Amino acid sequence: MDDLLALQAGEASGWARKHLETCAVCRAELDILYQRVAQLKALPGLRAPRDRWPAVRAVVLAGRDRRRRVWRAGTLAAAAALAGVLLLRPWGTDLEGQLVQAQQRSATLESTLQQVGGGGDGRVMSGREAALASALEDRIAAIDGQLAERQAEELEALNLWRQRADLMQQLVQVRVTRANYVGL
């Protein structure tokens, strides 16, 4: 095809010209090519009428405005749905159940501490372990004081009970495993 186009443009090689003289198929293809070029040249030139531009612009702007309204409505719907979910909070509304669970965990750890005893197996704690255990016991006592001092609202009480249980867990680790570092 490239050779035929080169022939049509008058830029063909000598070999292509000789081949065209001997090959009927290529000559027929070149004739079809000339006919197509003539048909394309005969087509009328298309020009958009100048008075159509305002109508085209109005259609484009209307589509843009419609998309903006859809985005605004979608954004408002998503915001309303998010606000509804956050206000209704279908998860985590069982604060009382979580509070009971934290209290049970704390009680279980406290009974474990009583079973282990003051020093566990009777060995003397190192100074560092004793200081760590004392600091943990002081923090647990402070939380117990906050819990006994006032009736905290459920969420605050839940956080205090969770902190108490975490501290009890650390104290169990100090007493049982003789850990050097518990996370203070």
The 8 nearest C-alpha neighbors of each residue, nearest first, counted from 0:
[[1, 3, 2, 4, 5, 28, 29, 25],
 [2, 0, 4, 3, 5, 6, 11, 7],
 [1, 3, 5, 0, 4, 6, 11, 15],
 [4, 2, 6, 0, 5, 1, 7, 29],
 [3, 5, 7, 1, 6, 2, 8, 0],
 [4, 6, 11, 10, 2, 8, 3, 7],
 [7, 5, 11, 9, 3, 4, 8, 10],
 [6, 8, 4, 5, 9, 3, 29, 33],
 [7, 9, 5, 6, 10, 4, 11, 3],
 [10, 8, 6, 7, 11, 5, 4, 12],
 [11, 9, 5, 8, 6, 12, 7, 4],
 [12, 10, 6, 5, 9, 15, 2, 13],
 [11, 13, 15, 14, 16, 10, 6, 2],
 [12, 14, 16, 15, 17, 11, 18, 10],
 [13, 15, 17, 12, 16, 18, 11, 19],
 [16, 14, 18, 12, 13, 17, 11, 19],
 [17, 15, 19, 13, 18, 14, 20, 12],
 [18, 16, 20, 14, 19, 15, 13, 21],
 [17, 19, 15, 21, 20, 16, 22, 14],
 [18, 20, 16, 22, 17, 21, 26, 25],
 [19, 21, 17, 18, 22, 16, 26, 23],
 [20, 22, 18, 19, 23, 17, 26, 25],
 [23, 21, 19, 24, 25, 18, 20, 26],
 [22, 24, 26, 25, 27, 21, 19, 20],
 [25, 23, 27, 26, 22, 28, 19, 29],
 [24, 26, 28, 27, 23, 22, 19, 29],
 [27, 25, 23, 29, 28, 24, 19, 30],
 [28, 26, 30, 24, 25, 29, 23, 31],
 [27, 29, 25, 31, 30, 26, 32, 24],
 [28, 30, 32, 26, 27, 31, 25, 3],
 [29, 31, 27, 33, 32, 28, 26, 34],
 [32, 30, 34, 28, 29, 33, 35, 27],
 [31, 33, 29, 35, 30, 34, 28, 36],
 [34, 32, 30, 36, 31, 35, 37, 29],
 [33, 35, 31, 37, 32, 36, 38, 30],
 [36, 34, 38, 32, 37, 33, 39, 31],
 [35, 37, 39, 33, 34, 38, 40, 32],
 [36, 38, 34, 40, 35, 39, 41, 33],
 [39, 37, 35, 41, 40, 36, 34, 42],
 [40, 38, 36, 41, 42, 37, 35, 34],
 [39, 41, 37, 38, 42, 36, 43, 35],
 [42, 40, 38, 39, 37, 43, 36, 44],
 [43, 41, 39, 40, 44, 38, 45, 37],
 [44, 42, 45, 41, 40, 39, 46, 38],
 [43, 45, 42, 46, 41, 40, 47, 39],
 [46, 44, 43, 47, 42, 48, 41, 49],
 [45, 47, 48, 44, 49, 43, 51, 50],
 [46, 48, 49, 45, 51, 52, 50, 44],
 [47, 49, 50, 51, 46, 52, 45, 53],
 [48, 50, 51, 52, 47, 46, 53, 54],
 [49, 51, 48, 52, 53, 54, 47, 55],
 [52, 50, 54, 49, 53, 48, 55, 47],
 [51, 53, 55, 54, 50, 56, 49, 48],
 [54, 52, 56, 55, 51, 57, 50, 58],
 [55, 53, 57, 51, 56, 52, 58, 50],
 [56, 54, 52, 58, 57, 53, 59, 51],
 [55, 57, 53, 59, 54, 58, 52, 60],
 [56, 58, 54, 60, 55, 59, 61, 53],
 [59, 57, 61, 55, 56, 60, 62, 54],
 [58, 60, 56, 62, 61, 57, 63, 55],
 [61, 59, 63, 57, 62, 58, 56, 64],
 [60, 62, 64, 58, 63, 59, 57, 65],
 [63, 61, 65, 59, 60, 64, 66, 58],
 [62, 64, 60, 66, 61, 65, 67, 59],
 [65, 63, 67, 61, 66, 62, 60, 68],
 [64, 66, 62, 68, 67, 63, 61, 69],
 [67, 65, 69, 63, 64, 68, 70, 62],
 [68, 66, 64, 70, 69, 65, 71, 63],
 [69, 67, 71, 65, 70, 66, 72, 64],
 [68, 70, 66, 72, 67, 71, 73, 65],
 [71, 69, 73, 67, 68, 72, 74, 66],
 [72, 70, 68, 74, 73, 69, 67, 75],
 [71, 73, 75, 69, 74, 70, 68, 76],
 [74, 72, 70, 76, 71, 75, 69, 77],
 [73, 75, 71, 77, 76, 72, 70, 78],
 [74, 76, 78, 72, 73, 77, 71, 79],
 [77, 75, 73, 79, 74, 78, 72, 80],
 [76, 78, 80, 74, 79, 75, 73, 81],
 [79, 77, 75, 81, 80, 76, 82, 74],
 [80, 78, 82, 76, 81, 77, 83, 75],
 [79, 81, 83, 77, 78, 82, 76, 84],
 [82, 80, 78, 84, 83, 79, 77, 85],
 [81, 83, 79, 85, 80, 84, 86, 78],
 [84, 82, 80, 86, 81, 85, 87, 79],
 [83, 85, 81, 87, 82, 86, 88, 80],
 [86, 84, 82, 88, 83, 87, 81, 89],
 [87, 85, 83, 84, 88, 82, 81, 89],
 [86, 88, 84, 85, 89, 83, 82, 90],
 [89, 87, 85, 90, 84, 86, 92, 91],
 [90, 88, 87, 92, 91, 84, 85, 86],
 [91, 89, 88, 92, 93, 87, 84, 85],
 [90, 92, 93, 94, 89, 88, 97, 96],
 [93, 91, 94, 90, 89, 88, 95, 87],
 [92, 94, 91, 96, 95, 97, 90, 98],
 [95, 93, 97, 96, 92, 98, 91, 153],
 [94, 96, 98, 93, 97, 99, 153, 92],
 [97, 95, 99, 93, 98, 94, 100, 101],
 [96, 98, 100, 94, 95, 99, 101, 93],
 [97, 99, 95, 157, 101, 96, 100, 94],
 [100, 98, 102, 96, 97, 101, 103, 95],
 [99, 101, 97, 103, 98, 102, 96, 104],
 [102, 100, 104, 98, 103, 99, 161, 160],
 [103, 101, 99, 105, 100, 104, 160, 106],
 [104, 102, 106, 100, 105, 101, 107, 99],
 [105, 103, 101, 107, 102, 106, 100, 108],
 [104, 106, 164, 102, 108, 103, 107, 109],
 [107, 105, 109, 103, 108, 104, 102, 110],
 [108, 106, 104, 110, 109, 105, 103, 111],
 [107, 109, 111, 105, 110, 106, 167, 112],
 [108, 110, 106, 112, 111, 107, 105, 113],
 [111, 109, 113, 107, 112, 108, 106, 114],
 [112, 110, 108, 114, 109, 113, 115, 107],
 [113, 111, 109, 115, 110, 114, 116, 171],
 [112, 114, 110, 116, 111, 115, 109, 117],
 [115, 113, 111, 112, 116, 110, 119, 109],
 [114, 116, 119, 112, 113, 111, 117, 175],
 [117, 115, 113, 119, 114, 118, 112, 120],
 [118, 116, 119, 115, 174, 113, 112, 121],
 [119, 117, 121, 116, 120, 174, 122, 123],
 [118, 120, 115, 116, 121, 117, 174, 175],
 [119, 121, 122, 118, 115, 116, 175, 117],
 [122, 120, 118, 119, 123, 117, 116, 124],
 [123, 121, 120, 118, 124, 119, 125, 117],
 [122, 124, 121, 125, 118, 120, 129, 119],
 [125, 123, 128, 129, 122, 126, 118, 177],
 [124, 126, 128, 127, 129, 123, 130, 177],
 [125, 127, 129, 128, 130, 124, 131, 123],
 [126, 128, 130, 125, 129, 131, 179, 124],
 [129, 127, 131, 125, 130, 126, 124, 132],
 [128, 130, 132, 126, 131, 127, 124, 133],
 [131, 129, 133, 127, 128, 132, 126, 134],
 [130, 132, 128, 134, 133, 129, 127, 135],
 [133, 131, 129, 135, 134, 130, 170, 128],
 [132, 134, 130, 136, 131, 135, 129, 137],
 [135, 133, 137, 131, 136, 132, 130, 138],
 [134, 136, 138, 132, 137, 133, 139, 131],
 [135, 137, 139, 133, 138, 134, 140, 132],
 [138, 136, 140, 134, 135, 139, 133, 141],
 [137, 139, 141, 135, 140, 136, 134, 142],
 [138, 140, 136, 142, 141, 137, 163, 143],
 [141, 139, 143, 137, 138, 142, 136, 144],
 [142, 140, 144, 138, 139, 143, 137, 145],
 [141, 143, 145, 139, 144, 140, 146, 138],
 [144, 142, 140, 146, 141, 145, 147, 139],
 [143, 145, 141, 147, 142, 146, 148, 140],
 [146, 144, 142, 148, 143, 147, 141, 149],
 [145, 147, 143, 144, 148, 149, 142, 150],
 [148, 146, 144, 145, 149, 143, 150, 142],
 [149, 147, 145, 146, 144, 150, 143, 151],
 [150, 148, 147, 151, 146, 145, 144, 152],
 [149, 151, 152, 146, 148, 147, 156, 145],
 [152, 150, 156, 149, 155, 153, 146, 154],
 [151, 153, 155, 154, 156, 150, 157, 149],
 [152, 154, 156, 155, 157, 151, 94, 95],
 [153, 155, 157, 156, 152, 158, 94, 151],
 [154, 156, 158, 157, 152, 153, 151, 159],
 [157, 155, 159, 153, 151, 158, 154, 152],
 [156, 158, 98, 154, 160, 155, 159, 153],
 [157, 159, 161, 155, 156, 160, 162, 154],
 [158, 160, 156, 162, 161, 157, 163, 155],
 [161, 159, 163, 157, 162, 158, 101, 156],
 [160, 162, 158, 164, 163, 159, 101, 157],
 [163, 161, 159, 165, 160, 164, 158, 166],
 [162, 164, 160, 166, 161, 165, 139, 167],
 [163, 165, 105, 167, 161, 166, 162, 160],
 [166, 164, 168, 162, 167, 163, 161, 169],
 [165, 167, 169, 163, 168, 164, 170, 162],
 [168, 166, 170, 164, 169, 165, 163, 108],
 [169, 167, 165, 171, 166, 170, 164, 172],
 [168, 170, 172, 166, 167, 171, 181, 173],
 [169, 171, 167, 173, 172, 168, 132, 174],
 [172, 170, 168, 174, 169, 173, 175, 112],
 [171, 173, 169, 175, 170, 176, 174, 168],
 [174, 172, 177, 170, 178, 171, 175, 176],
 [173, 175, 171, 172, 177, 119, 176, 118],
 [176, 174, 172, 173, 177, 171, 119, 115],
 [175, 177, 172, 178, 173, 174, 171, 179],
 [176, 178, 173, 174, 175, 179, 172, 128],
 [179, 177, 173, 176, 180, 172, 181, 128],
 [178, 180, 177, 128, 181, 127, 173, 131],
 [181, 179, 178, 182, 183, 131, 173, 128],
 [182, 180, 169, 183, 178, 179, 173, 172],
 [181, 183, 180, 169, 179, 166, 131, 178],
 [182, 181, 180, 131, 135, 134, 169, 166]]
